[in-house]
Amino acid sequence: MTLITGATSGLGLAYAKEYAKKGYNLIITGRREDKIKANAINIENMYNVKVKAVIVDLANAEGVNFLLNEIRDDEIEVLINNAGFGLKPLFSEVPQEDMERIIFLQINAVVILSQYILKQMLVRNRGTMINISSEGAFAVMPRNILYSSTKLFILNFTEGLYMELIDSAIRVQVVCPGFIDSDFHESAGMNVVKKKTGFMKFMDPDKIVQLAMRDLKKGRVVSLPGLDVKIIQIMQKFLPRNTLYKIIIDFTRKRNKKLHR
């Protein structure tokens, strides 16, 4: 069975379809009841698998505990930690409640679910754990610093897990996509132009999953789906920090000017 958090749309839904196609029964989570239940019905009809929809908010301890209780009798073979959200304001303007929610969802919930399910996998000595990070883990941007910082944690956390599990048959991967053509930005109140060409273009979720699954098959721990993300990682690795800051600041200012025209 495959557990996918945040499968309402975008990358989570694309992963749900991918693993259903492989014949896995699914547990999918989301906050929008009508959407997540419709996804479950569509996937069941299309791929002839069983799909359990869990309506839950994983941005707090109550939600995580609720999910753990829901899956206590299930044997999870694949875990995909995908649930996440972004914040639009400058850090100084972010409400405390929003800060606590994003940190809990993209750090605490990932850690708690990973450990709970990893203990099952270790008993069987098999399983797959996929954590969704972001290109923001390599290049933090203004008005996005909490999101990027939590995604950097996910990157480091997953690489550490890989090294701890190197002698087991459990596969671990972290996926760092760039801009995804989904409703992620709209949900965060971000007004974006979803360009499909040039640098930092928006990629289709199904394409990202296809590239990430290819990397998983090859044993690549860090999946960078798309040339844009690979370029950002190289820039982060080799450019002097002050040069990188200038590039990111200039890019952000130009993007904001386009959005406010």
Accessible surface in RSA format (square Angstrom, percent):
REM  Atomic radii and reference values for relative SASA: ProtOr
REM  Chains: A
REM  Algorithm: Lee & Richards
REM  Probe-radius: 1.40
REM  Slices: 20
REM RES _ NUM      All-atoms   Total-Side   Main-Chain    Non-polar    All polar
REM                ABS   REL    ABS   REL    ABS   REL    ABS   REL    ABS   REL
RES MET A   1    49.19  25.5  41.18  27.3   8.01  19.1  41.51  35.3   7.68  10.2
RES THR A   2     0.00   0.0   0.00   0.0   0.00   0.0   0.00   0.0   0.00   0.0
RES LEU A   3     0.00   0.0   0.00   0.0   0.00   0.0   0.00   0.0   0.00   0.0
RES ILE A   4     0.00   0.0   0.00   0.0   0.00   0.0   0.00   0.0   0.00   0.0
RES THR A   5     2.69   1.9   2.69   2.7   0.00   0.0   0.55   0.7   2.14   3.2
RES GLY A   6    19.68  24.3   0.00   N/A  19.68  24.3  14.45  39.7   5.22  11.7
RES ALA A   7     0.00   0.0   0.00   0.0   0.00   0.0   0.00   0.0   0.00   0.0
RES THR A   8    13.74   9.8  13.63  13.8   0.11   0.3   8.60  11.6   5.14   7.8
RES SER A   9    26.70  22.6  20.04  26.8   6.66  15.3  13.39  28.5  13.32  18.7
RES GLY A  10    14.29  17.6   0.00   N/A  14.29  17.6   5.37  14.7   8.92  20.0
RES LEU A  11     8.36   4.7   4.04   2.9   4.32  10.9   4.04   2.8   4.32  11.6
RES GLY A  12     0.00   0.0   0.00   N/A   0.00   0.0   0.00   0.0   0.00   0.0
RES LEU A  13    29.76  16.6  29.76  21.3   0.00   0.0  29.76  20.9   0.00   0.0
RES ALA A  14     5.63   5.2   1.33   2.1   4.30   9.8   2.53   3.6   3.11   8.2
RES TYR A  15     0.09   0.0   0.09   0.1   0.00   0.0   0.03   0.0   0.06   0.1
RES ALA A  16     0.00   0.0   0.00   0.0   0.00   0.0   0.00   0.0   0.00   0.0
RES LYS A  17    72.70  35.5  72.70  44.6   0.00   0.0  27.21  24.5  45.49  48.5
RES GLU A  18    33.76  19.4  32.48  24.6   1.28   3.0   2.01   3.9  31.76  25.9
RES TYR A  19     5.21   2.4   5.21   3.0   0.00   0.0   4.64   3.5   0.58   0.7
RES ALA A  20     1.76   1.6   0.00   0.0   1.76   4.0   0.00   0.0   1.76   4.7
RES LYS A  21   134.25  65.5 106.90  65.6  27.35  65.1  62.54  56.3  71.70  76.4
RES LYS A  22   109.36  53.3  72.06  44.2  37.29  88.8  38.61  34.8  70.75  75.4
RES GLY A  23    53.93  66.5   0.00   N/A  53.93  66.5  28.11  77.2  25.81  57.8
RES TYR A  24    63.82  29.8  59.05  33.6   4.77  12.4  25.20  18.9  38.62  47.6
RES ASN A  25    54.55  37.6  51.59  49.9   2.96   7.1   0.88   2.1  53.67  51.9
RES LEU A  26     0.58   0.3   0.00   0.0   0.58   1.5   0.00   0.0   0.58   1.6
RES ILE A  27     0.04   0.0   0.04   0.0   0.00   0.0   0.04   0.0   0.00   0.0
RES ILE A  28     0.00   0.0   0.00   0.0   0.00   0.0   0.00   0.0   0.00   0.0
RES THR A  29     1.86   1.3   1.86   1.9   0.00   0.0   0.00   0.0   1.86   2.8
RES GLY A  30     6.03   7.4   0.00   N/A   6.03   7.4   6.03  16.6   0.00   0.0
RES ARG A  31   150.29  63.1 127.64  65.1  22.64  53.9  34.81  47.6 115.47  70.0
RES ARG A  32   109.31  45.9 104.55  53.3   4.77  11.3  59.08  80.7  50.23  30.4
RES GLU A  33    87.08  50.0  82.81  62.6   4.27  10.2  23.04  44.6  64.04  52.3
RES ASP A  34   114.90  80.5  98.97  98.5  15.93  37.7  50.06 117.8  64.84  64.7
RES LYS A  35    85.21  41.6  81.99  50.3   3.21   7.7  31.88  28.7  53.33  56.8
RES ILE A  36     0.00   0.0   0.00   0.0   0.00   0.0   0.00   0.0   0.00   0.0
RES LYS A  37    94.78  46.2  94.05  57.7   0.73   1.7  55.76  50.2  39.01  41.6
RES ALA A  38    44.93  41.3  39.42  60.8   5.51  12.5  44.12  62.1   0.81   2.1
RES ASN A  39     9.02   6.2   7.55   7.3   1.47   3.5   1.47   3.5   7.55   7.3
RES ALA A  40     7.55   6.9   7.55  11.7   0.00   0.0   7.55  10.6   0.00   0.0
RES ILE A  41   100.54  57.2 100.49  74.9   0.05   0.1 100.54  72.4   0.00   0.0
RES ASN A  42    82.93  57.2  79.38  76.7   3.55   8.6  18.01  43.3  64.92  62.8
RES ILE A  43     2.74   1.6   2.18   1.6   0.56   1.3   2.74   2.0   0.00   0.0
RES GLU A  44    63.76  36.6  57.38  43.4   6.38  15.2  12.06  23.3  51.70  42.2
RES ASN A  45   118.93  82.0  85.22  82.4  33.71  81.2  30.99  74.6  87.94  85.0
RES MET A  46   127.49  66.0  92.87  61.5  34.62  82.4  88.38  75.1  39.11  51.8
RES TYR A  47    54.56  25.5  34.59  19.7  19.98  52.0  26.59  20.0  27.98  34.5
RES ASN A  48   141.08  97.3 119.79 115.8  21.29  51.3  31.57  76.0 109.51 105.9
RES VAL A  49    16.25  10.7   5.52   5.0  10.72  25.8  10.89   9.5   5.36  14.5
RES LYS A  50   154.37  75.3 154.05  94.5   0.33   0.8  96.75  87.1  57.62  61.4
RES VAL A  51    15.29  10.1   0.00   0.0  15.29  36.8   0.93   0.8  14.36  39.0
RES LYS A  52    79.42  38.7  72.37  44.4   7.05  16.8  59.74  53.8  19.67  21.0
RES ALA A  53    30.87  28.4   6.09   9.4  24.78  56.4   6.09   8.6  24.78  65.6
RES VAL A  54     4.56   3.0   1.74   1.6   2.83   6.8   4.56   4.0   0.00   0.0
RES ILE A  55    57.11  32.5  40.06  29.8  17.05  41.1  40.06  28.8  17.05  46.3
RES VAL A  56    13.76   9.1   3.40   3.1  10.35  24.9  10.71   9.3   3.05   8.3
RES ASP A  57    40.19  28.2  34.64  34.5   5.56  13.1  19.76  46.5  20.43  20.4
RES LEU A  58     7.37   4.1   4.62   3.3   2.75   6.9   4.62   3.2   2.75   7.4
RES ALA A  59     4.26   3.9   0.68   1.1   3.58   8.1   0.68   1.0   3.58   9.5
RES ASN A  60    49.71  34.3  47.08  45.5   2.64   6.3  25.69  61.8  24.03  23.2
RES ALA A  61    47.38  43.6  43.76  67.5   3.62   8.2  44.78  63.1   2.60   6.9
RES GLU A  62   130.06  74.7 121.49  91.9   8.58  20.4  70.05 135.5  60.01  49.0
RES GLY A  63     7.39   9.1   0.00   N/A   7.39   9.1   7.12  19.5   0.27   0.6
RES VAL A  64     1.35   0.9   1.35   1.2   0.00   0.0   1.35   1.2   0.00   0.0
RES ASN A  65    91.17  62.9  84.83  82.0   6.34  15.3  26.04  62.7  65.13  63.0
RES PHE A  66    96.33  48.2  89.19  55.2   7.14  18.6  95.68  58.0   0.65   1.9
RES LEU A  67     0.00   0.0   0.00   0.0   0.00   0.0   0.00   0.0   0.00   0.0
RES LEU A  68    30.22  16.8  28.44  20.3   1.78   4.5  28.73  20.2   1.49   4.0
RES ASN A  69    77.06  53.1  71.64  69.2   5.42  13.0  20.38  49.1  56.67  54.8
RES GLU A  70    56.14  32.2  45.39  34.3  10.76  25.6   4.01   7.8  52.13  42.6
RES ILE A  71     0.00   0.0   0.00   0.0   0.00   0.0   0.00   0.0   0.00   0.0
RES ARG A  72   142.92  60.0 119.49  60.9  23.43  55.8  38.85  53.1 104.07  63.1
RES ASP A  73   127.62  89.4  90.77  90.3  36.85  87.1  41.26  97.1  86.36  86.1
RES ASP A  74    33.14  23.2  25.55  25.4   7.59  18.0   3.67   8.6  29.47  29.4
RES GLU A  75    91.38  52.5  80.15  60.6  11.23  26.7  30.59  59.2  60.78  49.6
RES ILE A  76     0.00   0.0   0.00   0.0   0.00   0.0   0.00   0.0   0.00   0.0
RES GLU A  77    58.87  33.8  58.00  43.9   0.87   2.1   8.64  16.7  50.23  41.0
RES VAL A  78     3.56   2.3   3.56   3.2   0.00   0.0   3.56   3.1   0.00   0.0
RES LEU A  79     0.00   0.0   0.00   0.0   0.00   0.0   0.00   0.0   0.00   0.0
RES ILE A  80     0.00   0.0   0.00   0.0   0.00   0.0   0.00   0.0   0.00   0.0
RES ASN A  81     6.38   4.4   2.81   2.7   3.57   8.6   2.27   5.5   4.11   4.0
RES ASN A  82    21.45  14.8  14.22  13.7   7.23  17.4   0.75   1.8  20.70  20.0
RES ALA A  83    20.93  19.2  12.56  19.4   8.36  19.0  14.41  20.3   6.51  17.3
RES GLY A  84    29.37  36.2   0.00   N/A  29.37  36.2   3.05   8.4  26.32  58.9
RES PHE A  85    40.44  20.2  39.44  24.4   1.00   2.6  40.44  24.5   0.00   0.0
RES GLY A  86     3.84   4.7   0.00   N/A   3.84   4.7   0.24   0.7   3.60   8.1
RES LEU A  87    21.02  11.7  18.82  13.5   2.19   5.5  19.84  13.9   1.17   3.2
RES LYS A  88   101.28  49.4  98.59  60.5   2.69   6.4  56.26  50.6  45.02  48.0
RES PRO A  89    42.46  30.9  36.20  33.0   6.26  22.7  39.24  32.4   3.22  20.0
RES LEU A  90    72.62  40.4  72.54  51.9   0.08   0.2  72.62  51.0   0.00   0.0
RES PHE A  91   102.62  51.3  91.66  56.8  10.95  28.5  93.34  56.6   9.27  26.5
RES SER A  92   101.31  85.6  60.62  80.9  40.69  93.7  53.55 114.0  47.76  66.9
RES GLU A  93   107.33  61.6  83.02  62.8  24.31  57.9  40.17  77.7  67.16  54.8
RES VAL A  94    14.70   9.7   3.33   3.0  11.36  27.4   3.45   3.0  11.25  30.5
RES PRO A  95    72.68  53.0  60.68  55.3  12.00  43.6  72.68  60.0   0.00   0.0
RES GLN A  96   120.77  67.5 112.70  82.4   8.06  19.2  32.95  70.1  87.82  66.6
RES GLU A  97   118.47  68.0 113.74  86.0   4.73  11.3  36.78  71.1  81.69  66.7
RES ASP A  98    45.57  31.9  45.50  45.3   0.07   0.2   1.06   2.5  44.51  44.4
RES MET A  99    49.22  25.5  49.22  32.6   0.00   0.0  41.98  35.7   7.24   9.6
RES GLU A 100    97.57  56.0  89.69  67.9   7.88  18.8  43.09  83.4  54.47  44.5
RES ARG A 101    49.30  20.7  48.67  24.8   0.63   1.5  16.88  23.1  32.42  19.6
RES ILE A 102     0.00   0.0   0.00   0.0   0.00   0.0   0.00   0.0   0.00   0.0
RES ILE A 103    70.11  39.9  70.11  52.2   0.00   0.0  70.11  50.5   0.00   0.0
RES PHE A 104    35.65  17.8  34.69  21.5   0.96   2.5  35.13  21.3   0.52   1.5
RES LEU A 105    14.78   8.2  13.61   9.7   1.16   2.9  13.61   9.6   1.16   3.1
RES GLN A 106     0.16   0.1   0.16   0.1   0.00   0.0   0.16   0.3   0.00   0.0
RES ILE A 107    41.39  23.6  41.39  30.8   0.00   0.0  41.39  29.8   0.00   0.0
RES ASN A 108    57.86  39.9  53.19  51.4   4.67  11.2   6.11  14.7  51.75  50.0
RES ALA A 109     2.49   2.3   2.49   3.8   0.00   0.0   2.49   3.5   0.00   0.0
RES VAL A 110     7.32   4.8   7.11   6.4   0.21   0.5   7.30   6.3   0.02   0.0
RES VAL A 111    51.47  33.9  51.20  46.3   0.27   0.7  51.20  44.5   0.27   0.7
RES ILE A 112    66.73  38.0  62.25  46.4   4.48  10.8  65.24  47.0   1.49   4.0
RES LEU A 113     1.42   0.8   1.42   1.0   0.00   0.0   1.42   1.0   0.00   0.0
RES SER A 114     1.10   0.9   1.10   1.5   0.00   0.0   1.10   2.4   0.00   0.0
RES GLN A 115   107.38  60.0 104.60  76.4   2.78   6.6  19.84  42.2  87.54  66.4
RES TYR A 116    71.04  33.2  63.91  36.4   7.13  18.6  54.59  41.0  16.45  20.3
RES ILE A 117     0.00   0.0   0.00   0.0   0.00   0.0   0.00   0.0   0.00   0.0
RES LEU A 118    19.10  10.6  19.10  13.7   0.00   0.0  19.10  13.4   0.00   0.0
RES LYS A 119   125.86  61.4 121.87  74.8   4.00   9.5  74.86  67.4  51.00  54.3
RES GLN A 120    38.71  21.6  31.53  23.0   7.18  17.1  31.18  66.4   7.53   5.7
RES MET A 121     0.00   0.0   0.00   0.0   0.00   0.0   0.00   0.0   0.00   0.0
RES LEU A 122    87.42  48.7  70.12  50.2  17.30  43.5  70.46  49.5  16.96  45.6
RES VAL A 123   132.97  87.5 100.71  91.2  32.26  77.7 108.02  93.9  24.95  67.7
RES ARG A 124    51.18  21.5  28.21  14.4  22.97  54.7  28.49  38.9  22.68  13.7
RES ASN A 125    77.09  53.2  72.73  70.3   4.36  10.5  24.59  59.2  52.49  50.7
RES ARG A 126   119.56  50.2 119.56  60.9   0.00   0.0  53.69  73.4  65.87  39.9
RES GLY A 127    12.64  15.6   0.00   N/A  12.64  15.6   6.73  18.5   5.92  13.2
RES THR A 128     7.81   5.6   7.81   7.9   0.00   0.0   0.17   0.2   7.63  11.5
RES MET A 129     0.00   0.0   0.00   0.0   0.00   0.0   0.00   0.0   0.00   0.0
RES ILE A 130     0.00   0.0   0.00   0.0   0.00   0.0   0.00   0.0   0.00   0.0
RES ASN A 131     0.19   0.1   0.19   0.2   0.00   0.0   0.19   0.4   0.00   0.0
RES ILE A 132     7.32   4.2   6.84   5.1   0.48   1.2   6.84   4.9   0.48   1.3
RES SER A 133     1.36   1.1   0.00   0.0   1.36   3.1   0.00   0.0   1.36   1.9
RES SER A 134     7.54   6.4   7.54  10.1   0.00   0.0   2.10   4.5   5.44   7.6
RES GLU A 135    12.67   7.3  12.67   9.6   0.00   0.0   0.03   0.1  12.64  10.3
RES GLY A 136     4.11   5.1   0.00   N/A   4.11   5.1   2.15   5.9   1.96   4.4
RES ALA A 137    10.37   9.5   0.00   0.0  10.37  23.6   0.10   0.1  10.27  27.2
RES PHE A 138    19.16   9.6  12.81   7.9   6.35  16.5  15.26   9.2   3.90  11.2
RES ALA A 139    10.90  10.0   8.36  12.9   2.54   5.8  10.43  14.7   0.47   1.2
RES VAL A 140    71.45  47.0  64.49  58.4   6.95  16.8  64.49  56.0   6.95  18.9
RES MET A 141    15.20   7.9  14.62   9.7   0.57   1.4   4.44   3.8  10.76  14.3
RES PRO A 142    51.45  37.5  44.95  41.0   6.50  23.6  50.62  41.8   0.83   5.2
RES ARG A 143    92.09  38.7  84.11  42.9   7.98  19.0  20.78  28.4  71.31  43.2
RES ASN A 144    34.32  23.7  31.07  30.0   3.25   7.8  11.73  28.2  22.59  21.8
RES ILE A 145    68.31  38.9  66.40  49.5   1.91   4.6  66.40  47.8   1.91   5.2
RES LEU A 146    28.63  15.9  26.72  19.1   1.91   4.8  26.89  18.9   1.74   4.7
RES TYR A 147    29.13  13.6  28.19  16.0   0.93   2.4   8.95   6.7  20.18  24.9
RES SER A 148     2.07   1.7   1.15   1.5   0.92   2.1   0.92   2.0   1.15   1.6
RES SER A 149    61.49  52.0  50.11  66.9  11.38  26.2  30.81  65.6  30.69  43.0
RES THR A 150     3.02   2.1   3.02   3.1   0.00   0.0   3.02   4.1   0.00   0.0
RES LYS A 151     5.99   2.9   5.99   3.7   0.00   0.0   0.10   0.1   5.89   6.3
RES LEU A 152    77.85  43.4  77.85  55.7   0.00   0.0  77.85  54.7   0.00   0.0
RES PHE A 153    69.62  34.8  64.78  40.1   4.84  12.6  69.10  41.9   0.52   1.5
RES ILE A 154     3.13   1.8   3.13   2.3   0.00   0.0   3.13   2.3   0.00   0.0
RES LEU A 155    12.77   7.1  12.77   9.1   0.00   0.0  12.77   9.0   0.00   0.0
RES ASN A 156    87.44  60.3  77.10  74.5  10.34  24.9  25.25  60.8  62.19  60.1
RES PHE A 157    45.95  23.0  33.97  21.0  11.98  31.2  43.91  26.6   2.04   5.8
RES THR A 158     0.00   0.0   0.00   0.0   0.00   0.0   0.00   0.0   0.00   0.0
RES GLU A 159    63.30  36.3  62.91  47.6   0.39   0.9  12.39  24.0  50.91  41.6
RES GLY A 160    27.29  33.7   0.00   N/A  27.29  33.7  25.91  71.1   1.38   3.1
RES LEU A 161    17.52   9.8  15.51  11.1   2.01   5.0  15.91  11.2   1.61   4.3
RES TYR A 162    80.48  37.6  80.12  45.6   0.36   0.9  48.48  36.4  32.00  39.4
RES MET A 163   128.05  66.3 116.24  76.9  11.80  28.1  77.58  66.0  50.47  66.9
RES GLU A 164   145.06  83.3 109.56  82.9  35.50  84.5  43.50  84.1 101.56  82.9
RES LEU A 165    15.22   8.5  11.96   8.6   3.27   8.2  13.68   9.6   1.54   4.2
RES ILE A 166    97.59  55.5  77.66  57.9  19.92  48.0  80.41  57.9  17.18  46.6
RES ASP A 167   144.23 101.0 105.22 104.7  39.00  92.2  42.74 100.6 101.49 101.2
RES SER A 168    33.33  28.2  11.24  15.0  22.09  50.9  15.47  32.9  17.86  25.0
RES ALA A 169    60.18  55.3  37.69  58.2  22.49  51.2  48.74  68.6  11.44  30.3
RES ILE A 170    11.44   6.5   0.00   0.0  11.44  27.6   0.10   0.1  11.34  30.8
RES ARG A 171   118.51  49.8 113.79  58.0   4.71  11.2  54.04  73.9  64.47  39.1
RES VAL A 172     8.45   5.6   0.44   0.4   8.01  19.3   0.44   0.4   8.01  21.7
RES GLN A 173     0.07   0.0   0.07   0.1   0.00   0.0   0.00   0.0   0.07   0.1
RES VAL A 174     0.00   0.0   0.00   0.0   0.00   0.0   0.00   0.0   0.00   0.0
RES VAL A 175     0.02   0.0   0.02   0.0   0.00   0.0   0.02   0.0   0.00   0.0
RES CYS A 176     0.00   0.0   0.00   0.0   0.00   0.0   0.00   0.0   0.00   0.0
RES PRO A 177     3.68   2.7   3.01   2.7   0.67   2.4   3.01   2.5   0.67   4.1
RES GLY A 178    16.08  19.8   0.00   N/A  16.08  19.8   7.45  20.4   8.63  19.3
RES PHE A 179    28.47  14.2  25.08  15.5   3.40   8.8  26.24  15.9   2.23   6.4
RES ILE A 180    30.05  17.1  28.13  21.0   1.92   4.6  28.13  20.3   1.92   5.2
RES ASP A 181    45.00  31.5  35.47  35.3   9.52  22.5   1.31   3.1  43.69  43.6
RES SER A 182    19.43  16.4   6.08   8.1  13.35  30.8  14.95  31.8   4.48   6.3
RES ASP A 183    45.82  32.1  41.78  41.6   4.04   9.6  28.91  68.0  16.91  16.9
RES PHE A 184    54.13  27.1  47.72  29.6   6.41  16.7  52.84  32.0   1.29   3.7
RES HIS A 185    17.91   9.8  17.91  12.4   0.00   0.0   9.11   9.4   8.80  10.2
RES GLU A 186    94.95  54.5  75.36  57.0  19.59  46.6  58.90 113.9  36.05  29.4
RES SER A 187    85.66  72.4  42.26  56.4  43.40 100.0  40.37  86.0  45.29  63.5
RES ALA A 188    19.03  17.5   0.52   0.8  18.51  42.1   9.42  13.3   9.60  25.4
RES GLY A 189    45.39  56.0   0.00   N/A  45.39  56.0  36.41  99.9   8.98  20.1
RES MET A 190    35.50  18.4  29.37  19.4   6.12  14.6  17.98  15.3  17.51  23.2
RES ASN A 191   102.61  70.8  93.49  90.3   9.12  22.0  35.24  84.8  67.37  65.1
RES VAL A 192    33.34  21.9  13.77  12.5  19.57  47.1  13.78  12.0  19.56  53.0
RES VAL A 193   108.26  71.2  94.22  85.3  14.04  33.8  97.77  84.9  10.50  28.5
RES LYS A 194    55.99  27.3  36.24  22.2  19.75  47.0  25.72  23.2  30.27  32.2
RES LYS A 195    87.94  42.9  79.98  49.1   7.95  18.9  60.24  54.2  27.69  29.5
RES LYS A 196   114.05  55.6  95.57  58.6  18.48  44.0  56.81  51.1  57.25  61.0
RES THR A 197   104.96  74.6 100.78 102.2   4.17   9.9  72.24  97.0  32.71  49.5
RES GLY A 198    52.23  64.4   0.00   N/A  52.23  64.4  40.17 110.2  12.06  27.0
RES PHE A 199    86.29  43.2  75.31  46.6  10.98  28.6  78.02  47.3   8.28  23.7
RES MET A 200    10.56   5.5   7.92   5.2   2.64   6.3   7.61   6.5   2.95   3.9
RES LYS A 201    67.85  33.1  64.22  39.4   3.63   8.6  40.06  36.1  27.79  29.6
RES PHE A 202    12.03   6.0   7.14   4.4   4.89  12.7   7.14   4.3   4.89  14.0
RES MET A 203    32.15  16.6  28.55  18.9   3.59   8.6  22.80  19.4   9.34  12.4
RES ASP A 204    73.73  51.6  67.53  67.2   6.19  14.6  29.22  68.8  44.50  44.4
RES PRO A 205    15.85  11.6  15.85  14.5   0.00   0.0  15.85  13.1   0.00   0.0
RES ASP A 206    81.90  57.4  75.23  74.9   6.67  15.8  30.08  70.8  51.81  51.7
RES LYS A 207    89.16  43.5  86.89  53.3   2.27   5.4  55.91  50.3  33.25  35.4
RES ILE A 208     0.42   0.2   0.42   0.3   0.00   0.0   0.42   0.3   0.00   0.0
RES VAL A 209     2.91   1.9   2.91   2.6   0.00   0.0   2.91   2.5   0.00   0.0
RES GLN A 210    92.35  51.6  86.22  63.0   6.13  14.6  31.02  66.0  61.33  46.5
RES LEU A 211    32.15  17.9  31.09  22.2   1.06   2.7  31.16  21.9   0.99   2.7
RES ALA A 212     0.00   0.0   0.00   0.0   0.00   0.0   0.00   0.0   0.00   0.0
RES MET A 213    25.57  13.2  21.08  13.9   4.50  10.7  21.30  18.1   4.28   5.7
RES ARG A 214   109.56  46.0 103.20  52.6   6.35  15.1  40.06  54.8  69.50  42.1
RES ASP A 215    13.54   9.5  13.54  13.5   0.00   0.0   0.00   0.0  13.54  13.5
RES LEU A 216     8.49   4.7   5.96   4.3   2.54   6.4   6.10   4.3   2.39   6.4
RES LYS A 217   180.68  88.1 152.69  93.7  27.99  66.6  96.78  87.1  83.90  89.4
RES LYS A 218   125.21  61.1  88.16  54.1  37.05  88.2  64.88  58.4  60.33  64.3
RES GLY A 219    55.21  68.1   0.00   N/A  55.21  68.1  34.98  96.0  20.23  45.3
RES ARG A 220   121.77  51.1 114.81  58.5   6.96  16.6  38.82  53.1  82.95  50.3
RES VAL A 221    26.03  17.1  21.20  19.2   4.83  11.6  21.68  18.8   4.35  11.8
RES VAL A 222    36.46  24.0  22.28  20.2  14.18  34.2  22.28  19.4  14.18  38.5
RES SER A 223     0.03   0.0   0.00   0.0   0.03   0.1   0.03   0.1   0.00   0.0
RES LEU A 224    19.85  11.1  17.09  12.2   2.75   6.9  17.09  12.0   2.75   7.4
RES PRO A 225     1.59   1.2   0.00   0.0   1.59   5.8   1.50   1.2   0.09   0.6
RES GLY A 226    14.45  17.8   0.00   N/A  14.45  17.8  13.31  36.5   1.14   2.6
RES LEU A 227   121.43  67.6 112.14  80.2   9.28  23.3 113.30  79.6   8.13  21.9
RES ASP A 228    17.25  12.1  16.94  16.9   0.31   0.7   9.27  21.8   7.98   8.0
RES VAL A 229     2.35   1.5   2.35   2.1   0.00   0.0   2.35   2.0   0.00   0.0
RES LYS A 230    88.08  43.0  87.93  53.9   0.16   0.4  69.19  62.3  18.90  20.1
RES ILE A 231    62.23  35.4  61.82  46.1   0.41   1.0  62.19  44.8   0.04   0.1
RES ILE A 232    13.46   7.7  13.43  10.0   0.03   0.1  13.43   9.7   0.03   0.1
RES GLN A 233    40.91  22.9  40.91  29.9   0.00   0.0   2.01   4.3  38.89  29.5
RES ILE A 234    95.88  54.6  95.73  71.3   0.15   0.4  95.86  69.0   0.02   0.0
RES MET A 235    44.47  23.0  42.44  28.1   2.04   4.8  35.71  30.4   8.76  11.6
RES GLN A 236    55.48  31.0  51.09  37.3   4.39  10.4   0.07   0.1  55.41  42.0
RES LYS A 237   124.88  60.9  95.62  58.7  29.26  69.7  54.84  49.4  70.04  74.6
RES PHE A 238   149.81  75.0 120.59  74.7  29.22  76.0 124.42  75.4  25.39  72.7
RES LEU A 239    54.75  30.5  47.94  34.3   6.81  17.1  48.12  33.8   6.63  17.9
RES PRO A 240    88.90  64.8  76.45  69.7  12.46  45.3  88.71  73.2   0.19   1.2
RES ARG A 241   113.20  47.5 108.84  55.5   4.35  10.4  63.49  86.8  49.71  30.1
RES ASN A 242   118.19  81.5 109.64 106.0   8.55  20.6  30.53  73.5  87.66  84.7
RES THR A 243    56.29  40.0  52.03  52.8   4.25  10.1  33.59  45.1  22.70  34.3
RES LEU A 244     3.55   2.0   3.55   2.5   0.00   0.0   3.55   2.5   0.00   0.0
RES TYR A 245   106.17  49.6 104.35  59.4   1.82   4.7  74.35  55.9  31.82  39.2
RES LYS A 246   133.24  65.0 129.25  79.3   3.99   9.5  98.60  88.7  34.64  36.9
RES ILE A 247    69.06  39.3  65.72  49.0   3.34   8.0  68.46  49.3   0.60   1.6
RES ILE A 248    20.86  11.9  19.49  14.5   1.37   3.3  20.86  15.0   0.00   0.0
RES ILE A 249    67.36  38.3  67.30  50.1   0.06   0.1  67.36  48.5   0.00   0.0
RES ASP A 250    45.72  32.0  43.96  43.8   1.76   4.2  14.06  33.1  31.66  31.6
RES PHE A 251    60.80  30.4  56.81  35.2   3.99  10.4  59.93  36.3   0.87   2.5
RES THR A 252     5.42   3.9   5.42   5.5   0.00   0.0   5.42   7.3   0.00   0.0
RES ARG A 253   152.44  64.0 149.86  76.4   2.58   6.1  47.60  65.0 104.84  63.5
RES LYS A 254   135.82  66.3 133.82  82.1   2.00   4.8  80.79  72.7  55.03  58.6
RES ARG A 255    66.78  28.0  63.08  32.2   3.70   8.8  31.56  43.1  35.22  21.3
RES ASN A 256    38.84  26.8  38.38  37.1   0.46   1.1  15.49  37.3  23.35  22.6
RES LYS A 257   144.07  70.3 135.36  83.1   8.70  20.7  84.65  76.2  59.41  63.3
RES LYS A 258   125.36  61.2 112.57  69.1  12.79  30.5  59.80  53.8  65.56  69.8
RES LEU A 259    37.93  21.1  21.98  15.7  15.95  40.1  24.05  16.9  13.88  37.4
RES HIS A 260   150.22  82.1 116.35  80.9  33.87  86.7  89.89  92.6  60.33  70.2
RES ARG A 261   225.43  94.7 154.35  78.7  71.08 169.2  93.52 127.8 131.91  79.9
END  Absolute sums over single chains surface
CHAIN  1 A    13168.5      11112.6       2055.8       7404.1       5764.4
END  Absolute sums over all chains
TOTAL         13168.5      11112.6       2055.8       7404.1       5764.4
